[in-house]
Amino acid sequence: MADHNELGKKGEQLAVDFLIKNDYKILEKNYRYLKAEVDIIAQKKDVLAAVEVKTRTSSYFGNPEEFVNPKKIKLLISAIDNYVVERDLEVDVRFDIIAIINNKKEIKIEHLEDAFLHF
């Protein structure tokens, strides 16, 4: 497996651990709908969080969250819409990004709630 795939998988596990530690219940990992994939679907109280995880080894080329583009946002919205309808859920939906810098010296995790409001 390529190094960037390993980094991505490690980042997703770090994000799951982070969310659990912060009282989220993990409902799905790598939920697929058509061409979209939601890394993590988690719930905390009445809020369903669709979480995109971005992991990088440095911020040299930009912060991890800057790599979520409008096309990706559109795909995530369609996927989570399907998820909510398919399960007939009555919840508020929020789109979060967990940005991770994972290098040899440290791991930095930033949880950006309602991240798409900033685009």
N, C-alpha and C positions, 0 to 999 in steps of 0.2 A: 504494500500500500504506500502511496506517495506520502512524503513528509507532511504536506499541507492537509491531507485527509486525516492523518494521525492527530495533527494539531487541532483540527476541527472537532474530532471525536472527543479529545481531551477537554476542549473548551466547552462542549455541550455537557459533559459530565460535571465539570466545575460549576456550570450554570445550574444544573439540576440540584446539586448539593447546596448551592447558595440559596436557591428558592426554597428548598425544604427547610433550611436553617431559618428562613424568614417567614415561616408559617404558611407556605403555599403547598397545595396538594397537586402533585403531578398527575394529570389526566392522560396525556399522550406525549410520546416523543416521536419525532419525524413523521408527523401526520401528513399524508399525501392526498391531494385532490387535483385531478387533471395534471397540469404542469407545475403546480405549487407544492411546496413542502414547508410546513410550519415546524420549526425545530422543537419547540416545547409548547404544549397547551397546559396551563396551570390555573388553579382557582384559589382565590383567597376571599372568603366570605362570599358575597354575591357578585364578585368580579371575575370574569374569565379573562386571563391574560394570554394573548398569543405572543410568544417570545421568539424573536430572531436573535440567534447567538452569532457574534462576530468575534473571531479570535485572531490575533496577530502576534508576531514575536516582537514587534516594535511599532512605534507610531511614526516612524521615519517617513512613510508615504501617506500618512494621514491617520486619524483616529479610526478605530474599527467601525464605529457606527456610521462613518461617512461612506461606507461601502454598500449601504442599503439604498438602492436606486428606486426611482418611481415605478419601473416595471415590476420590481420585486414587491414593492408595497401593494400594487394592484393585485398581484397573484396571492399575496398573503390575505388580503381582504376577501377575495373570492373564496379562498379555502376556509377561512374561519366562518364566513357566512354559511357555507355548506355544512360545516360542523355543527353550528348552532341549530340550523333548520333540521338536519338529519336526526338530531337528538331531542328536538323540541324543547330547547332550554330557555329559561326565563332568567337571563343574566345580563349585566352590563359587560360589554366587551372593550378591552383595552389592548393596544398594541405596544409592546415593550421591546427594547433592545438590551441585551446584556453584552457589553463590550469588554473584551478581555485582552489584556496585554500579558503574554506568557513568555518570558525570556529566562535565561539561565539564572538571573539574579533575583527575580521576584515575579509574583503573579498579582496583577491589578485587575479587579473586577468592578465595573461600574454598571449599575442598573438604571436604565433610562425609562421611566414610566411614561406612558402616553407619548412615545417617541415620535410618532408620525405627525403630531401637532407641530413639531419643530421643523418640518420639511416644507 
